[in-house]
Amino acid sequence: MAARLRSRASSARLKSTGRPESRFDRRLGEILEHATDVFYEKGYEGASMRDLSRASGMSLAGLYYYFESKEKLLYLVQKHTFSTVIELLKQRLEGITDPELRVRIFIRNHLEYFLANLKAMKVLSHEGDVLTASLATEIADMKRDYYRLCRGLVEDVRRETGRQFHSEISTRVAVLSLFGMMNWIYTWHNPRHDLGAGELAEQMGDIFIHGMAGTVPKSGSVGGPGGPKAAARKQRSASSNI
């Protein structure tokens, strides 16, 4: 899964920048992976540049020369993560016009990336307020753009299909609830017991779309006659083993 996502990310980068991934890009990606591991294991406050140097295989002097501080490395980890997720999403949405399908693609893209990069997800969640000044502003802008992208997709569902969500639920509440459902998956997902990203995305999509619209999933979808009831039972059974 992680290898496929890296391949897609390279393809998305080529499409967005017009150039293939360079040796520098690959080395930077490796350093950021090591930095993510260190921040995941020790937390931002507990991590040192020496720890990051040891993990990445780069000299301490070289690390300071290229990255200045561990804050700069954390910033690059967050920027790389959001940039990759957004580029992959744009690539997958290209040519797709059905509003509901676009929302479901958003959910699947988010889950696939973060289930393959659980450490990055934890670092983003736990170290989100560490950055300062312009670095914090840039990452906050990226998060805001990602939220607005999702909100636009949800509003398209309401507008283009005429589907009305419960009148007392705003689009903002619906979108933030969706993020809450997706973003904390790293706290409970166990690949030995729980469903993979595709099936989880299908179920979360049903919960979100049909829940907000107050409708019942059609036959063949999650929980419906002929649908993967066995998978749902397996999921409930697995939850007791967490």
C-alpha positions as CSV (number, residue, x, y, z in Angstrom):
1,M,0.0,0.0,0.0
2,A,2.7,2.5,1.0
3,A,4.7,1.7,-2.1
4,R,1.6,2.2,-4.4
5,L,0.9,5.6,-2.7
6,R,4.5,6.7,-3.2
7,S,4.2,5.8,-6.8
8,R,1.0,7.8,-7.1
9,A,2.6,10.7,-5.3
10,S,5.5,10.7,-7.7
11,S,3.0,10.6,-10.6
12,A,1.0,13.5,-9.1
13,R,4.2,15.5,-8.6
14,L,5.2,15.0,-12.2
15,K,1.7,16.1,-13.3
16,S,1.7,19.2,-11.1
17,T,5.3,20.4,-11.5
18,G,6.0,19.1,-15.0
19,R,9.2,17.3,-13.8
20,P,9.9,13.8,-12.6
21,E,11.0,13.2,-9.0
22,S,14.7,14.0,-8.6
23,R,17.3,12.4,-6.6
24,F,17.1,15.3,-4.2
25,D,13.3,14.8,-3.9
26,R,13.8,11.1,-3.0
27,R,16.5,11.9,-0.4
28,L,14.4,14.6,1.1
29,G,11.4,12.2,1.3
30,E,13.7,9.7,3.1
31,I,14.8,12.3,5.6
32,L,11.2,13.3,6.3
33,E,10.2,9.7,6.8
34,H,13.0,9.3,9.4
35,A,12.0,12.6,11.0
36,T,8.4,11.4,11.2
37,D,9.5,8.3,13.0
38,V,11.5,10.3,15.5
39,F,8.7,12.7,16.2
40,Y,6.3,9.8,16.5
41,E,8.5,7.9,19.0
42,K,9.7,10.9,21.1
43,G,7.3,13.7,20.4
44,Y,8.5,17.1,19.2
45,E,9.7,18.3,22.6
46,G,11.5,15.1,23.3
47,A,13.2,14.9,19.9
48,S,16.6,16.5,19.3
49,M,18.5,17.4,16.2
50,R,21.0,14.7,17.2
51,D,18.2,12.1,17.3
52,L,17.1,13.3,13.8
53,S,20.7,13.2,12.5
54,R,21.2,9.6,13.8
55,A,17.9,8.4,12.3
56,S,18.4,10.0,8.9
57,G,22.1,9.1,8.5
58,M,22.9,12.7,7.8
59,S,25.7,14.5,9.8
60,L,24.5,16.9,12.5
61,A,26.3,19.8,10.7
62,G,24.6,18.8,7.4
63,L,21.2,18.6,9.1
64,Y,21.6,22.1,10.5
65,Y,22.9,23.4,7.2
66,Y,19.9,22.2,5.2
67,F,17.1,22.4,7.8
68,E,18.2,25.0,10.4
69,S,16.1,23.5,13.2
70,K,13.8,20.6,14.2
71,E,10.9,23.1,13.8
72,K,11.8,23.4,10.1
73,L,11.8,19.6,9.8
74,L,8.4,19.3,11.5
75,Y,7.1,22.0,9.2
76,L,8.4,20.1,6.1
77,V,6.8,16.8,7.4
78,Q,3.5,18.6,7.7
79,K,3.8,20.4,4.4
80,H,4.9,17.2,2.5
81,T,2.0,15.3,4.0
82,F,-0.7,17.8,3.1
83,S,0.8,18.5,-0.3
84,T,0.9,14.8,-1.1
85,V,-2.7,14.1,0.1
86,I,-4.0,17.1,-1.9
87,E,-2.2,16.2,-5.1
88,L,-3.3,12.6,-4.9
89,L,-6.9,13.7,-4.4
90,K,-6.8,16.1,-7.4
91,Q,-5.5,13.4,-9.5
92,R,-8.2,11.0,-8.5
93,L,-11.0,13.5,-8.9
94,E,-10.0,14.5,-12.4
95,G,-12.8,13.6,-14.8
96,I,-15.2,12.5,-12.1
97,T,-18.4,14.6,-12.2
98,D,-20.8,12.7,-9.9
99,P,-21.0,14.7,-6.7
100,E,-21.5,11.8,-4.3
101,L,-18.7,9.8,-5.9
102,R,-16.4,12.7,-5.5
103,V,-17.1,12.8,-1.7
104,R,-16.5,9.1,-1.5
105,I,-13.2,9.5,-3.4
106,F,-12.2,12.2,-0.9
107,I,-12.9,9.8,2.0
108,R,-11.0,6.9,0.4
109,N,-8.0,9.1,-0.6
110,H,-7.8,10.4,3.0
111,L,-8.1,6.9,4.6
112,E,-5.7,5.2,2.2
113,Y,-3.0,7.7,2.7
114,F,-3.2,7.9,6.5
115,L,-3.6,4.2,7.1
116,A,-0.4,3.7,5.1
117,N,1.2,6.5,7.0
118,L,-0.2,6.2,10.6
119,K,2.9,7.7,12.2
120,A,2.5,10.9,10.1
121,M,-1.1,11.0,11.0
122,K,-0.3,10.9,14.7
123,V,2.4,13.5,14.3
124,L,0.0,15.9,12.5
125,S,-2.6,15.3,15.2
126,H,-0.4,15.7,18.3
127,E,2.1,18.3,17.0
128,G,-0.3,20.5,15.1
129,D,0.2,23.6,17.3
130,V,3.9,23.5,17.7
131,L,4.9,25.6,14.7
132,T,5.3,29.3,15.0
133,A,5.2,32.5,12.9
134,S,5.2,32.1,9.1
135,L,5.6,28.3,9.3
136,A,2.5,27.9,11.4
137,T,0.6,30.3,9.0
138,E,1.5,28.4,5.9
139,I,0.4,25.0,7.4
140,A,-2.8,26.5,8.8
141,D,-3.5,27.8,5.3
142,M,-3.0,24.4,3.8
143,K,-5.3,22.8,6.4
144,R,-7.9,25.5,5.7
145,D,-7.7,24.8,1.9
146,Y,-8.2,21.1,2.5
147,Y,-11.2,21.7,4.7
148,R,-12.7,24.1,2.1
149,L,-12.1,21.5,-0.6
150,C,-14.0,18.9,1.3
151,R,-16.7,21.5,2.2
152,G,-17.1,22.3,-1.5
153,L,-17.5,18.7,-2.4
154,V,-20.3,18.2,0.2
155,E,-22.0,21.4,-0.9
156,D,-22.0,20.1,-4.5
157,V,-23.8,17.0,-3.3
158,R,-26.5,19.1,-1.7
159,R,-26.8,21.5,-4.7
160,E,-26.4,19.2,-7.7
161,T,-28.5,16.3,-6.5
162,G,-31.1,18.2,-4.6
163,R,-30.4,16.1,-1.6
164,Q,-31.3,17.9,1.6
165,F,-29.4,17.2,4.8
166,H,-31.2,17.4,8.1
167,S,-32.1,21.1,8.2
168,E,-30.6,21.6,11.6
169,I,-27.2,20.3,10.6
170,S,-25.0,22.8,8.8
171,T,-22.5,21.8,6.2
172,R,-19.7,23.0,8.5
173,V,-20.8,20.6,11.2
174,A,-21.2,17.8,8.7
175,V,-17.7,18.3,7.3
176,L,-16.0,18.7,10.7
177,S,-17.8,15.5,11.9
178,L,-16.4,13.7,8.8
179,F,-12.9,14.8,9.6
180,G,-13.4,13.7,13.2
181,M,-14.5,10.2,12.0
182,M,-11.5,9.9,9.7
183,N,-8.7,11.6,11.6
184,W,-8.8,9.6,14.8
185,I,-8.6,6.2,13.0
186,Y,-5.0,5.8,14.0
187,T,-6.1,5.5,17.7
188,W,-8.1,2.3,17.1
189,H,-7.4,0.7,13.7
190,N,-5.7,-2.7,13.9
191,P,-4.8,-4.2,10.5
192,R,-5.0,-7.7,12.0
193,H,-8.7,-7.3,12.8
194,D,-10.2,-4.2,11.1
195,L,-11.1,-3.7,7.5
196,G,-8.8,-2.2,4.9
197,A,-9.0,1.4,3.6
198,G,-11.3,0.6,0.7
199,E,-14.0,-1.1,2.8
200,L,-13.7,1.4,5.6
201,A,-14.1,4.2,3.1
202,E,-17.3,2.6,1.8
203,Q,-18.7,2.2,5.2
204,M,-17.7,5.7,6.4
205,G,-19.1,7.1,3.1
206,D,-22.5,5.4,3.8
207,I,-22.5,6.7,7.4
208,F,-21.8,10.2,6.2
209,I,-23.9,10.4,3.0
210,H,-26.9,8.5,4.2
211,G,-26.7,9.7,7.8
212,M,-26.7,13.4,6.8
213,A,-29.4,12.8,4.3
214,G,-31.6,10.7,6.6
215,T,-31.8,7.9,4.0
216,V,-31.3,4.1,4.1
217,P,-28.5,2.6,2.1
218,K,-29.6,0.8,-1.1
219,S,-29.6,-3.0,-1.4
220,G,-26.1,-4.1,-2.1
221,S,-24.4,-1.4,0.0
222,V,-23.2,-1.8,3.5
223,G,-25.9,-3.4,5.7
224,G,-28.4,-3.9,2.8
225,P,-29.6,-7.2,1.5
226,G,-26.9,-8.8,-0.5
227,G,-24.3,-6.4,0.9
228,P,-21.2,-7.4,2.9
229,K,-23.1,-8.2,6.2
230,A,-20.4,-10.7,7.0
231,A,-17.8,-8.0,6.8
232,A,-19.9,-5.8,9.1
233,R,-20.3,-8.6,11.6
234,K,-16.5,-9.3,11.3
235,Q,-15.9,-5.6,12.1
236,R,-18.1,-5.6,15.1
237,S,-16.5,-8.8,16.4
238,A,-13.0,-7.5,15.8
239,S,-13.8,-4.4,17.8
240,S,-14.0,-6.6,20.9
241,N,-10.4,-7.7,20.3
242,I,-8.9,-4.2,20.3
